[in-house]
Amino acid sequence: MIHHSEISDSDLRSKIKRQEIRFGGNKKLQIYGLLNCKSGKRMKRENRVFFSTEKEAVESNFRPCGHCMKTEYKNWKNGLI
């Protein structure tokens, strides 16, 4: 997990371009989702974290976003994850 406040914007862009970062999350709400999610783009920088894999997010006790990851969210809500 990488905290947005601990990484420079140029490093962040290069990690996204190299696909080292594929998911973003809100550490306060414990929600993760896709980097292009409208909900994720609105969160405060100090609450934003990044993950390289979905497995890493789930292992950090984050749940899927209900907006950009509807199928995963439904599975999580029904107890399948």
SEFIZA-3560 file (N, C-alpha, C; in Angstrom, 3 decimals):
REM SEFIZA-3560
<numar><xx>0.847</xx><yy>-1.165</yy><zz>0.000</zz><atom>N</atom></numar>
<numar><xx>0.000</xx><yy>0.000</yy><zz>0.000</zz><atom>CA</atom></numar>
<numar><xx>0.901</xx><yy>1.239</yy><zz>0.000</zz><atom>C</atom></numar>
<numar><xx>0.599</xx><yy>2.168</yy><zz>-0.893</zz><atom>N</atom></numar>
<numar><xx>1.358</xx><yy>3.407</yy><zz>-1.010</zz><atom>CA</atom></numar>
<numar><xx>0.419</xx><yy>4.560</yy><zz>-0.674</zz><atom>C</atom></numar>
<numar><xx>0.806</xx><yy>5.406</yy><zz>0.269</zz><atom>N</atom></numar>
<numar><xx>0.010</xx><yy>6.569</yy><zz>0.633</zz><atom>CA</atom></numar>
<numar><xx>0.287</xx><yy>7.696</yy><zz>-0.356</zz><atom>C</atom></numar>
<numar><xx>-0.761</xx><yy>8.355</yy><zz>-0.829</zz><atom>N</atom></numar>
<numar><xx>-0.615</xx><yy>9.415</yy><zz>-1.822</zz><atom>CA</atom></numar>
<numar><xx>0.249</xx><yy>10.551</yy><zz>-1.283</zz><atom>C</atom></numar>
<numar><xx>0.149</xx><yy>10.833</yy><zz>-0.009</zz><atom>N</atom></numar>
<numar><xx>0.919</xx><yy>11.931</yy><zz>0.580</zz><atom>CA</atom></numar>
<numar><xx>2.415</xx><yy>11.615</yy><zz>0.662</zz><atom>C</atom></numar>
<numar><xx>2.794</xx><yy>10.354</yy><zz>0.456</zz><atom>N</atom></numar>
<numar><xx>4.193</xx><yy>9.946</yy><zz>0.582</zz><atom>CA</atom></numar>
<numar><xx>4.878</xx><yy>9.702</yy><zz>-0.756</zz><atom>C</atom></numar>
<numar><xx>4.216</xx><yy>10.044</yy><zz>-1.857</zz><atom>N</atom></numar>
<numar><xx>4.788</xx><yy>9.811</yy><zz>-3.181</zz><atom>CA</atom></numar>
<numar><xx>4.640</xx><yy>11.082</yy><zz>-4.021</zz><atom>C</atom></numar>
<numar><xx>5.659</xx><yy>11.397</yy><zz>-4.785</zz><atom>N</atom></numar>
<numar><xx>5.577</xx><yy>12.586</yy><zz>-5.634</zz><atom>CA</atom></numar>
<numar><xx>4.669</xx><yy>12.306</yy><zz>-6.828</zz><atom>C</atom></numar>
<numar><xx>4.150</xx><yy>13.365</yy><zz>-7.413</zz><atom>N</atom></numar>
<numar><xx>3.253</xx><yy>13.208</yy><zz>-8.554</zz><atom>CA</atom></numar>
<numar><xx>3.946</xx><yy>12.546</yy><zz>-9.739</zz><atom>C</atom></numar>
<numar><xx>5.211</xx><yy>12.878</yy><zz>-9.965</zz><atom>N</atom></numar>
<numar><xx>5.927</xx><yy>12.267</yy><zz>-11.090</zz><atom>CA</atom></numar>
<numar><xx>6.160</xx><yy>10.772</yy><zz>-10.859</zz><atom>C</atom></numar>
<numar><xx>6.508</xx><yy>10.389</yy><zz>-9.618</zz><atom>N</atom></numar>
<numar><xx>6.673</xx><yy>8.963</yy><zz>-9.297</zz><atom>CA</atom></numar>
<numar><xx>5.353</xx><yy>8.225</yy><zz>-9.446</zz><atom>C</atom></numar>
<numar><xx>4.277</xx><yy>8.858</yy><zz>-9.011</zz><atom>N</atom></numar>
<numar><xx>2.951</xx><yy>8.254</yy><zz>-9.120</zz><atom>CA</atom></numar>
<numar><xx>2.592</xx><yy>8.003</yy><zz>-10.585</zz><atom>C</atom></numar>
<numar><xx>2.774</xx><yy>9.001</yy><zz>-11.431</zz><atom>N</atom></numar>
<numar><xx>2.466</xx><yy>8.836</yy><zz>-12.860</zz><atom>CA</atom></numar>
<numar><xx>3.294</xx><yy>7.729</yy><zz>-13.495</zz><atom>C</atom></numar>
<numar><xx>4.584</xx><yy>7.655</yy><zz>-13.138</zz><atom>N</atom></numar>
<numar><xx>5.434</xx><yy>6.616</yy><zz>-13.737</zz><atom>CA</atom></numar>
<numar><xx>5.031</xx><yy>5.222</yy><zz>-13.255</zz><atom>C</atom></numar>
<numar><xx>4.636</xx><yy>5.092</yy><zz>-11.988</zz><atom>N</atom></numar>
<numar><xx>4.191</xx><yy>3.789</yy><zz>-11.476</zz><atom>CA</atom></numar>
<numar><xx>2.871</xx><yy>3.362</yy><zz>-12.126</zz><atom>C</atom></numar>
<numar><xx>1.990</xx><yy>4.318</yy><zz>-12.365</zz><atom>N</atom></numar>
<numar><xx>0.731</xx><yy>3.998</yy><zz>-13.046</zz><atom>CA</atom></numar>
<numar><xx>1.008</xx><yy>3.588</yy><zz>-14.488</zz><atom>C</atom></numar>
<numar><xx>1.897</xx><yy>4.308</yy><zz>-15.150</zz><atom>N</atom></numar>
<numar><xx>2.242</xx><yy>3.998</yy><zz>-16.544</zz><atom>CA</atom></numar>
<numar><xx>2.864</xx><yy>2.604</yy><zz>-16.670</zz><atom>C</atom></numar>
<numar><xx>3.701</xx><yy>2.217</yy><zz>-15.683</zz><atom>N</atom></numar>
<numar><xx>4.334</xx><yy>0.889</yy><zz>-15.687</zz><atom>CA</atom></numar>
<numar><xx>3.417</xx><yy>-0.173</yy><zz>-15.084</zz><atom>C</atom></numar>
<numar><xx>2.206</xx><yy>0.211</yy><zz>-14.704</zz><atom>N</atom></numar>
<numar><xx>1.188</xx><yy>-0.648</yy><zz>-14.106</zz><atom>CA</atom></numar>
<numar><xx>1.643</xx><yy>-1.266</yy><zz>-12.786</zz><atom>C</atom></numar>
<numar><xx>2.484</xx><yy>-0.547</yy><zz>-12.054</zz><atom>N</atom></numar>
<numar><xx>2.844</xx><yy>-0.959</yy><zz>-10.696</zz><atom>CA</atom></numar>
<numar><xx>1.733</xx><yy>-0.567</yy><zz>-9.731</zz><atom>C</atom></numar>
<numar><xx>0.933</xx><yy>0.422</yy><zz>-10.124</zz><atom>N</atom></numar>
<numar><xx>-0.245</xx><yy>0.844</yy><zz>-9.360</zz><atom>CA</atom></numar>
<numar><xx>-1.442</xx><yy>0.654</yy><zz>-10.266</zz><atom>C</atom></numar>
<numar><xx>-2.440</xx><yy>-0.125</yy><zz>-9.783</zz><atom>N</atom></numar>
<numar><xx>-3.605</xx><yy>-0.415</yy><zz>-10.619</zz><atom>CA</atom></numar>
<numar><xx>-4.927</xx><yy>-0.072</yy><zz>-9.934</zz><atom>C</atom></numar>
<numar><xx>-4.895</xx><yy>0.103</yy><zz>-8.599</zz><atom>N</atom></numar>
<numar><xx>-6.107</xx><yy>0.400</yy><zz>-7.845</zz><atom>CA</atom></numar>
<numar><xx>-5.832</xx><yy>1.527</yy><zz>-6.863</zz><atom>C</atom></numar>
<numar><xx>-6.871</xx><yy>2.306</yy><zz>-6.579</zz><atom>N</atom></numar>
<numar><xx>-6.790</xx><yy>3.355</yy><zz>-5.579</zz><atom>CA</atom></numar>
<numar><xx>-7.771</xx><yy>3.060</yy><zz>-4.466</zz><atom>C</atom></numar>
<numar><xx>-7.513</xx><yy>3.602</yy><zz>-3.291</zz><atom>N</atom></numar>
<numar><xx>-8.414</xx><yy>3.346</yy><zz>-2.177</zz><atom>CA</atom></numar>
<numar><xx>-8.513</xx><yy>4.523</yy><zz>-1.241</zz><atom>C</atom></numar>
<numar><xx>-9.535</xx><yy>4.484</yy><zz>-0.411</zz><atom>N</atom></numar>
<numar><xx>-9.745</xx><yy>5.485</yy><zz>0.627</zz><atom>CA</atom></numar>
<numar><xx>-9.441</xx><yy>4.820</yy><zz>1.957</zz><atom>C</atom></numar>
<numar><xx>-8.337</xx><yy>5.245</yy><zz>2.605</zz><atom>N</atom></numar>
<numar><xx>-7.913</xx><yy>4.568</yy><zz>3.832</zz><atom>CA</atom></numar>
<numar><xx>-8.870</xx><yy>4.823</yy><zz>4.986</zz><atom>C</atom></numar>
<numar><xx>-9.594</xx><yy>5.930</yy><zz>4.949</zz><atom>N</atom></numar>
<numar><xx>-10.537</xx><yy>6.237</yy><zz>6.026</zz><atom>CA</atom></numar>
<numar><xx>-11.786</xx><yy>5.359</yy><zz>5.933</zz><atom>C</atom></numar>
<numar><xx>-12.284</xx><yy>5.155</yy><zz>4.708</zz><atom>N</atom></numar>
<numar><xx>-13.496</xx><yy>4.360</yy><zz>4.496</zz><atom>CA</atom></numar>
<numar><xx>-13.213</xx><yy>2.894</yy><zz>4.201</zz><atom>C</atom></numar>
<numar><xx>-11.916</xx><yy>2.545</yy><zz>3.964</zz><atom>N</atom></numar>
<numar><xx>-11.520</xx><yy>1.165</yy><zz>3.656</zz><atom>CA</atom></numar>
<numar><xx>-12.190</xx><yy>0.658</yy><zz>2.375</zz><atom>C</atom></numar>
<numar><xx>-12.213</xx><yy>1.498</yy><zz>1.321</zz><atom>N</atom></numar>
<numar><xx>-12.805</xx><yy>1.143</yy><zz>0.032</zz><atom>CA</atom></numar>
<numar><xx>-11.720</xx><yy>1.261</yy><zz>-1.032</zz><atom>C</atom></numar>
<numar><xx>-11.681</xx><yy>0.305</yy><zz>-1.970</zz><atom>N</atom></numar>
<numar><xx>-10.750</xx><yy>0.399</yy><zz>-3.097</zz><atom>CA</atom></numar>
<numar><xx>-11.518</xx><yy>0.315</yy><zz>-4.404</zz><atom>C</atom></numar>
<numar><xx>-10.928</xx><yy>0.867</yy><zz>-5.466</zz><atom>N</atom></numar>
<numar><xx>-11.571</xx><yy>0.825</yy><zz>-6.764</zz><atom>CA</atom></numar>
<numar><xx>-10.590</xx><yy>1.130</yy><zz>-7.882</zz><atom>C</atom></numar>
<numar><xx>-11.133</xx><yy>1.303</yy><zz>-9.066</zz><atom>N</atom></numar>
<numar><xx>-10.326</xx><yy>1.602</yy><zz>-10.245</zz><atom>CA</atom></numar>
<numar><xx>-9.810</xx><yy>3.034</yy><zz>-10.177</zz><atom>C</atom></numar>
<numar><xx>-8.703</xx><yy>3.289</yy><zz>-10.844</zz><atom>N</atom></numar>
<numar><xx>-8.099</xx><yy>4.614</yy><zz>-10.799</zz><atom>CA</atom></numar>
<numar><xx>-8.946</xx><yy>5.675</yy><zz>-11.497</zz><atom>C</atom></numar>
<numar><xx>-9.804</xx><yy>5.273</yy><zz>-12.428</zz><atom>N</atom></numar>
<numar><xx>-10.625</xx><yy>6.239</yy><zz>-13.161</zz><atom>CA</atom></numar>
<numar><xx>-12.014</xx><yy>6.429</yy><zz>-12.555</zz><atom>C</atom></numar>
<numar><xx>-12.259</xx><yy>5.927</yy><zz>-11.366</zz><atom>N</atom></numar>
<numar><xx>-13.564</xx><yy>6.029</yy><zz>-10.701</zz><atom>CA</atom></numar>
<numar><xx>-13.847</xx><yy>7.475</yy><zz>-10.292</zz><atom>C</atom></numar>
<numar><xx>-15.042</xx><yy>7.951</yy><zz>-10.587</zz><atom>N</atom></numar>
<numar><xx>-15.415</xx><yy>9.321</yy><zz>-10.222</zz><atom>CA</atom></numar>
<numar><xx>-15.400</xx><yy>9.522</yy><zz>-8.711</zz><atom>C</atom></numar>
<numar><xx>-15.834</xx><yy>8.527</yy><zz>-7.961</zz><atom>N</atom></numar>
<numar><xx>-15.831</xx><yy>8.642</yy><zz>-6.499</zz><atom>CA</atom></numar>
<numar><xx>-14.404</xx><yy>8.754</yy><zz>-5.969</zz><atom>C</atom></numar>
<numar><xx>-13.521</xx><yy>7.979</yy><zz>-6.524</zz><atom>N</atom></numar>
<numar><xx>-12.125</xx><yy>7.999</yy><zz>-6.083</zz><atom>CA</atom></numar>
<numar><xx>-11.422</xx><yy>9.300</yy><zz>-6.400</zz><atom>C</atom></numar>
<numar><xx>-11.784</xx><yy>9.918</yy><zz>-7.505</zz><atom>N</atom></numar>
<numar><xx>-11.148</xx><yy>11.175</yy><zz>-7.890</zz><atom>CA</atom></numar>
<numar><xx>-11.546</xx><yy>12.321</yy><zz>-6.965</zz><atom>C</atom></numar>
<numar><xx>-12.669</xx><yy>12.181</yy><zz>-6.263</zz><atom>N</atom></numar>
<numar><xx>-13.146</xx><yy>13.253</yy><zz>-5.383</zz><atom>CA</atom></numar>
<numar><xx>-12.571</xx><yy>13.186</yy><zz>-3.974</zz><atom>C</atom></numar>
<numar><xx>-11.919</xx><yy>12.100</yy><zz>-3.613</zz><atom>N</atom></numar>
<numar><xx>-11.453</xx><yy>11.966</yy><zz>-2.226</zz><atom>CA</atom></numar>
<numar><xx>-10.248</xx><yy>12.857</yy><zz>-1.955</zz><atom>C</atom></numar>
<numar><xx>-10.052</xx><yy>13.150</yy><zz>-0.692</zz><atom>N</atom></numar>
<numar><xx>-8.931</xx><yy>13.985</yy><zz>-0.275</zz><atom>CA</atom></numar>
<numar><xx>-7.621</xx><yy>13.231</yy><zz>-0.444</zz><atom>C</atom></numar>
<numar><xx>-6.588</xx><yy>13.965</yy><zz>-0.797</zz><atom>N</atom></numar>
<numar><xx>-5.262</xx><yy>13.384</yy><zz>-1.023</zz><atom>CA</atom></numar>
<numar><xx>-4.758</xx><yy>12.626</yy><zz>0.204</zz><atom>C</atom></numar>
<numar><xx>-4.995</xx><yy>13.164</yy><zz>1.403</zz><atom>N</atom></numar>
<numar><xx>-4.478</xx><yy>12.517</yy><zz>2.620</zz><atom>CA</atom></numar>
<numar><xx>-5.180</xx><yy>11.205</yy><zz>2.929</zz><atom>C</atom></numar>
<numar><xx>-6.342</xx><yy>10.954</yy><zz>2.328</zz><atom>N</atom></numar>
<numar><xx>-7.064</xx><yy>9.694</yy><zz>2.527</zz><atom>CA</atom></numar>
<numar><xx>-6.783</xx><yy>8.669</yy><zz>1.431</zz><atom>C</atom></numar>
<numar><xx>-6.107</xx><yy>9.073</yy><zz>0.353</zz><atom>N</atom></numar>
<numar><xx>-5.919</xx><yy>8.208</yy><zz>-0.809</zz><atom>CA</atom></numar>
<numar><xx>-4.694</xx><yy>7.311</yy><zz>-0.657</zz><atom>C</atom></numar>
<numar><xx>-4.893</xx><yy>6.026</yy><zz>-0.977</zz><atom>N</atom></numar>
<numar><xx>-3.804</xx><yy>5.052</yy><zz>-1.002</zz><atom>CA</atom></numar>
<numar><xx>-3.876</xx><yy>4.305</yy><zz>-2.336</zz><atom>C</atom></numar>
<numar><xx>-2.799</xx><yy>3.641</yy><zz>-2.684</zz><atom>N</atom></numar>
<numar><xx>-2.731</xx><yy>2.913</yy><zz>-3.946</zz><atom>CA</atom></numar>
<numar><xx>-2.286</xx><yy>1.478</yy><zz>-3.710</zz><atom>C</atom></numar>
<numar><xx>-2.787</xx><yy>0.587</yy><zz>-4.575</zz><atom>N</atom></numar>
<numar><xx>-2.462</xx><yy>-0.836</yy><zz>-4.512</zz><atom>CA</atom></numar>
<numar><xx>-2.024</xx><yy>-1.319</yy><zz>-5.882</zz><atom>C</atom></numar>
<numar><xx>-1.138</xx><yy>-2.300</yy><zz>-5.889</zz><atom>N</atom></numar>
<numar><xx>-0.707</xx><yy>-2.877</yy><zz>-7.165</zz><atom>CA</atom></numar>
<numar><xx>-1.659</xx><yy>-3.975</yy><zz>-7.624</zz><atom>C</atom></numar>
<numar><xx>-2.296</xx><yy>-4.664</yy><zz>-6.677</zz><atom>N</atom></numar>
<numar><xx>-3.211</xx><yy>-5.748</yy><zz>-7.032</zz><atom>CA</atom></numar>
<numar><xx>-4.483</xx><yy>-5.669</yy><zz>-6.193</zz><atom>C</atom></numar>
<numar><xx>-5.515</xx><yy>-6.286</yy><zz>-6.703</zz><atom>N</atom></numar>
<numar><xx>-6.769</xx><yy>-6.369</yy><zz>-5.970</zz><atom>CA</atom></numar>
<numar><xx>-6.574</xx><yy>-7.211</yy><zz>-4.700</zz><atom>C</atom></numar>
<numar><xx>-5.756</xx><yy>-8.242</yy><zz>-4.805</zz><atom>N</atom></numar>
<numar><xx>-5.473</xx><yy>-9.111</yy><zz>-3.659</zz><atom>CA</atom></numar>
<numar><xx>-4.843</xx><yy>-8.308</yy><zz>-2.518</zz><atom>C</atom></numar>
<numar><xx>-3.937</xx><yy>-7.419</yy><zz>-2.856</zz><atom>N</atom></numar>
<numar><xx>-3.290</xx><yy>-6.572</yy><zz>-1.842</zz><atom>CA</atom></numar>
<numar><xx>-4.317</xx><yy>-5.704</yy><zz>-1.116</zz><atom>C</atom></numar>
<numar><xx>-5.279</xx><yy>-5.159</yy><zz>-1.852</zz><atom>N</atom></numar>
<numar><xx>-6.326</xx><yy>-4.328</yy><zz>-1.255</zz><atom>CA</atom></numar>
<numar><xx>-7.205</xx><yy>-5.152</yy><zz>-0.315</zz><atom>C</atom></numar>
<numar><xx>-7.602</xx><yy>-6.328</yy><zz>-0.763</zz><atom>N</atom></numar>
<numar><xx>-8.461</xx><yy>-7.197</yy><zz>0.050</zz><atom>CA</atom></numar>
<numar><xx>-7.717</xx><yy>-7.645</yy><zz>1.310</zz><atom>C</atom></numar>
<numar><xx>-6.442</xx><yy>-7.973</yy><zz>1.182</zz><atom>N</atom></numar>
<numar><xx>-5.644</xx><yy>-8.380</yy><zz>2.336</zz><atom>CA</atom></numar>
<numar><xx>-5.465</xx><yy>-7.246</yy><zz>3.337</zz><atom>C</atom></numar>
<numar><xx>-5.593</xx><yy>-6.004</yy><zz>2.871</zz><atom>N</atom></numar>
<numar><xx>-5.503</xx><yy>-4.836</yy><zz>3.752</zz><atom>CA</atom></numar>
<numar><xx>-6.865</xx><yy>-4.471</yy><zz>4.329</zz><atom>C</atom></numar>
<numar><xx>-7.839</xx><yy>-5.378</yy><zz>4.160</zz><atom>N</atom></numar>
<numar><xx>-9.204</xx><yy>-5.217</yy><zz>4.683</zz><atom>CA</atom></numar>
<numar><xx>-9.976</xx><yy>-4.076</yy><zz>4.042</zz><atom>C</atom></numar>
<numar><xx>-9.739</xx><yy>-3.839</yy><zz>2.755</zz><atom>N</atom></numar>
<numar><xx>-10.514</xx><yy>-2.868</yy><zz>1.997</zz><atom>CA</atom></numar>
<numar><xx>-11.614</xx><yy>-3.620</yy><zz>1.248</zz><atom>C</atom></numar>
<numar><xx>-12.750</xx><yy>-2.958</yy><zz>1.030</zz><atom>N</atom></numar>
<numar><xx>-13.841</xx><yy>-3.560</yy><zz>0.275</zz><atom>CA</atom></numar>
<numar><xx>-13.927</xx><yy>-2.902</yy><zz>-1.099</zz><atom>C</atom></numar>
<numar><xx>-14.519</xx><yy>-3.591</yy><zz>-2.087</zz><atom>N</atom></numar>
<numar><xx>-14.643</xx><yy>-3.024</yy><zz>-3.436</zz><atom>CA</atom></numar>
<numar><xx>-15.605</xx><yy>-1.839</yy><zz>-3.469</zz><atom>C</atom></numar>
<numar><xx>-15.361</xx><yy>-0.937</yy><zz>-4.388</zz><atom>N</atom></numar>
<numar><xx>-16.212</xx><yy>0.231</yy><zz>-4.604</zz><atom>CA</atom></numar>
<numar><xx>-17.522</xx><yy>-0.203</yy><zz>-5.268</zz><atom>C</atom></numar>
<numar><xx>-18.621</xx><yy>0.332</yy><zz>-4.797</zz><atom>N</atom></numar>
<numar><xx>-19.928</xx><yy>0.001</yy><zz>-5.369</zz><atom>CA</atom></numar>
<numar><xx>-20.210</xx><yy>0.690</yy><zz>-6.681</zz><atom>C</atom></numar>
<numar><xx>-19.417</xx><yy>1.708</yy><zz>-7.047</zz><atom>N</atom></numar>
<numar><xx>-19.646</xx><yy>2.431</yy><zz>-8.297</zz><atom>CA</atom></numar>
<numar><xx>-18.875</xx><yy>1.821</yy><zz>-9.474</zz><atom>C</atom></numar>
<numar><xx>-17.576</xx><yy>1.640</yy><zz>-9.298</zz><atom>N</atom></numar>
<numar><xx>-16.751</xx><yy>1.205</yy><zz>-10.430</zz><atom>CA</atom></numar>
<numar><xx>-16.489</xx><yy>-0.302</yy><zz>-10.454</zz><atom>C</atom></numar>
<numar><xx>-16.808</xx><yy>-1.004</yy><zz>-9.377</zz><atom>N</atom></numar>
<numar><xx>-16.561</xx><yy>-2.447</yy><zz>-9.310</zz><atom>CA</atom></numar>
<numar><xx>-17.826</xx><yy>-3.148</yy><zz>-8.831</zz><atom>C</atom></numar>
<numar><xx>-18.904</xx><yy>-2.967</yy><zz>-9.569</zz><atom>N</atom></numar>
<numar><xx>-20.227</xx><yy>-3.440</yy><zz>-9.151</zz><atom>CA</atom></numar>
<numar><xx>-20.271</xx><yy>-4.945</yy><zz>-8.881</zz><atom>C</atom></numar>
<numar><xx>-19.707</xx><yy>-5.743</yy><zz>-9.767</zz><atom>N</atom></numar>
<numar><xx>-19.739</xx><yy>-7.202</yy><zz>-9.589</zz><atom>CA</atom></numar>
<numar><xx>-18.981</xx><yy>-7.623</yy><zz>-8.339</zz><atom>C</atom></numar>
<numar><xx>-17.768</xx><yy>-7.078</yy><zz>-8.163</zz><atom>N</atom></numar>
<numar><xx>-16.963</xx><yy>-7.411</yy><zz>-6.992</zz><atom>CA</atom></numar>
<numar><xx>-17.654</xx><yy>-6.940</yy><zz>-5.714</zz><atom>C</atom></numar>
<numar><xx>-18.297</xx><yy>-5.759</yy><zz>-5.790</zz><atom>N</atom></numar>
<numar><xx>-19.011</xx><yy>-5.232</yy><zz>-4.624</zz><atom>CA</atom></numar>
<numar><xx>-20.179</xx><yy>-6.145</yy><zz>-4.242</zz><atom>C</atom></numar>
<numar><xx>-20.939</xx><yy>-6.592</yy><zz>-5.246</zz><atom>N</atom></numar>
<numar><xx>-22.067</xx><yy>-7.492</yy><zz>-4.969</zz><atom>CA</atom></numar>
<numar><xx>-21.570</xx><yy>-8.797</yy><zz>-4.351</zz><atom>C</atom></numar>
<numar><xx>-20.470</xx><yy>-9.330</yy><zz>-4.859</zz><atom>N</atom></numar>
<numar><xx>-19.885</xx><yy>-10.551</yy><zz>-4.284</zz><atom>CA</atom></numar>
<numar><xx>-19.452</xx><yy>-10.316</yy><zz>-2.846</zz><atom>C</atom></numar>
<numar><xx>-18.817</xx><yy>-9.165</yy><zz>-2.588</zz><atom>N</atom></numar>
<numar><xx>-18.385</xx><yy>-8.834</yy><zz>-1.235</zz><atom>CA</atom></numar>
<numar><xx>-19.598</xx><yy>-8.714</yy><zz>-0.309</zz><atom>C</atom></numar>
<numar><xx>-20.631</xx><yy>-8.022</yy><zz>-0.785</zz><atom>N</atom></numar>
<numar><xx>-21.830</xx><yy>-7.791</yy><zz>0.029</zz><atom>CA</atom></numar>
<numar><xx>-22.544</xx><yy>-9.102</yy><zz>0.353</zz><atom>C</atom></numar>
<numar><xx>-22.508</xx><yy>-10.044</yy><zz>-0.587</zz><atom>N</atom></numar>
<numar><xx>-23.149</xx><yy>-11.343</yy><zz>-0.371</zz><atom>CA</atom></numar>
<numar><xx>-22.242</xx><yy>-12.321</yy><zz>0.365</zz><atom>C</atom></numar>
<numar><xx>-21.061</xx><yy>-11.886</yy><zz>0.758</zz><atom>N</atom></numar>
<numar><xx>-20.163</xx><yy>-12.720</yy><zz>1.529</zz><atom>CA</atom></numar>
<numar><xx>-19.341</xx><yy>-13.695</yy><zz>0.713</zz><atom>C</atom></numar>
<numar><xx>-19.230</xx><yy>-13.483</yy><zz>-0.588</zz><atom>N</atom></numar>
<numar><xx>-18.468</xx><yy>-14.402</yy><zz>-1.437</zz><atom>CA</atom></numar>
<numar><xx>-16.979</xx><yy>-14.086</yy><zz>-1.447</zz><atom>C</atom></numar>
<numar><xx>-16.614</xx><yy>-12.901</yy><zz>-1.010</zz><atom>N</atom></numar>
<numar><xx>-15.178</xx><yy>-12.529</yy><zz>-0.964</zz><atom>CA</atom></numar>
<numar><xx>-14.714</xx><yy>-12.652</yy><zz>0.459</zz><atom>C</atom></numar>
//
